[in-house]
Amino acid sequence: MPAKFTFSEILLFCGVAILGSCKSTGPRYLMKTDAGDIQLAVYTRKAPLTAANFVKYVAEKRYEGAHFYRVVRMDNQPDNQVKIEVIQGGLDSTRQSSRLPAIGHETTAQTGLLHRDGTLSMARSQPGSAHSEFFICINDQPQLDYGGKRNPDGQGFAAFGKVTKGMAVVRKIQAGETDKQALKKPVKISSITKIK
């Protein structure tokens, strides 16, 4: 015989399920840019080190006045055999004094987060060199995962979140006029705030 639940018990169960799903996706943020708004989910449980770094930059308002300054499209990476599609933003080299210390590298093999369409990830040169620069994937980019061939060391990049709303804005930024991969008119990030 099936179990019977009261209306209050059903409401309580639904509330717990909703809260559980919110915790699994992590906190959400609103990024305001000159090109439009982008909403982000940051996976603090799955990628604790990388997500905490981003959250600290946001909490200390270090990204205010930062820019999206680099876009990578299929047509502007002639020297790369392994091609990707991303937009990159952050403090760039002109605001190094605002950078926090570099963080350790959380691979996608450790976190289980893959570079899919809308994934938020950290830019780096060597493993353990990521500071403030981040990128957003346009379309799935498996060559940025652990074992991928975009970076010769095979360690991939540290994914830590996802665009939940605003991919049209991301694609608009990617379509901007460039000098090689540098946007001729960088897109200002006016603020990143936590959504209550």
N, C-alpha and C positions, 0 to 999 in steps of 0.2 A: 504494500500500500504506500503511495507517495507521501512524503512528509508534507505537513501543512505549516505555513508561516503566516504570522499576523502581518498586517500592513506596515506596522512600525518596524518589524524585523526585516522586511523587504527593503524599506527605506534605508535602514542602517547598513544592510549588506551592500546596497547600491552606492551609498556614501563612501564606505570603505574601499570599494572597487575603484571608484573615481579617484579618491585620494591616492590609492596605490599606483594608479596609472600616471598621475601627476608626478609622483616621486620618481618613477622609473624614467620619465623623460627629462626631468630636471627643471630648473628655473627657466623662465622665458624672459626675453629682452626685446625692447623696441629700439632699433637703430634708425635714427633720422638722418637722411642724407639729402643733398641738393637734388638728387634724382628721384627721391621718393622714400617711403618707409619700408624697412625690412624687419620682419619679426624672426627671432631666433630662439631655438631651444638649446640649452647648454647641458650636456650630459655629465653632471658632476659625479654620478656614481660609476658610470662606465669608464670615464677618463678623468679620474680625480685630480691628477697632477696638472694636466693641460687645462682642464676646465677651471680649476682654482686660479691659475695664472690669469686667464681671461677675465674672470670675475673680479680679481684684484685690480686689474687695469680699469675696469668699468667703475668699481666702487670708488677708486681714487681719482676718477674723471680724467685719466691720462689719455683717453682716446678722443676727448672733446677737441675739435679742430683738426683731427687726423683726416686722412684722405684715402680713397681708393685711387691708386696711382698707376697700377699695372694691370693690363688685361692680356690674356693669352687666348688666341683664337687659332683656328686651323690655318689661317692665311698669314700669320705673323711670327712663325717659328721655323724658318727655313733650315736652320742648322741643327734642329732636333729630329732625330729619327723617330723617337717616341713622342708623339704629339698629345697635348692635353688642352683642356679648356677651363680656365679659371679667371676670376678677378681677384686681385690682391690689394690689401689695404693695411693701414696701421700708421705707425709713426715715421717710417722711412728713415733714411740716413740723416735728415736735417734736424731730427729731434731726439738724438741719442741720449741726451741728458735726462729725458723722461722715461727711459727704459729701466725696467727692473732686471735683476740678474737672470741669466739664462736658466732654463729648466731642463730636467732630464727628458729623454725621448720615450714617449708611450707609443709603441707600435700598434698597428691595427691587429696584429696577432695577439697582443695582450688584451686589447679592449673589445675586440669583436666588431668595432665600428668600421664600416667600409666607406670609400670615397664614391658616393652615389650623387645623383643630381641634387644640388642644394646642400651638400655636406660642408660644414665649417671646419677648417683645419689650420694647423700652424705651418707657416713657412719656415724654412731652415736651410742652412748649408750642411754642416756636419751634424750627426746625432748629438743632442745635448746643447745645440747652439740657438734654439728658438727663444726669442724674447717677446716681441710685441706684434710681429707681422703675421697676419692671418690671410686665408684665402677661402673663397667659396667656389665649389665645383659647379660647372655647367655641364649637364649630362653625366653619366656614370664614368668614373675615371679609375679603373682598376690598376693602372700602372702607377698610381700614387699610394697603393696599399703596400703592406709588407710583402717583399718578394717582387714588387713591381720594378720596371726597368727605367723609369723616368730619372731616378737618382741612382748613380752607379753603385752606391753602397748597398742597395737592395733593402734598406731598412724602412723605406716608405716615409710617409708623413703622419703626424699625430692628429687624427680626426677627433673632434670633441663636441660637435653640435650639428645643427641642421636648420636651414631656413624653413620656417613653418608657414610664412606668408610673405610675398614680395619677390618671387622669382622673376616676375616681369621687370622689376626694377633692376635686379641682378643682370638680366639679359640686356637691358637698356644700357647699363654701364659698360658691359662687354662690347657693345656695338659702337662705343665712342671712338672718335678719331684718334689715331695713335702715331707716334714716331717709333717705329719698331714695336716694342711692347709697352712703351710709356704713354699714358694718356696725355694728349696735348692740353686738355683741361681736366686736371684731377677733380674727382667728385668729393666734395667736403662731407665729412661725417660730423654733424653738429652735436649729436649726443647719442649715447647708448644708455638706456635706463631699464631697470627691472620692471616687468609688468606685474602689478600687484594681483 
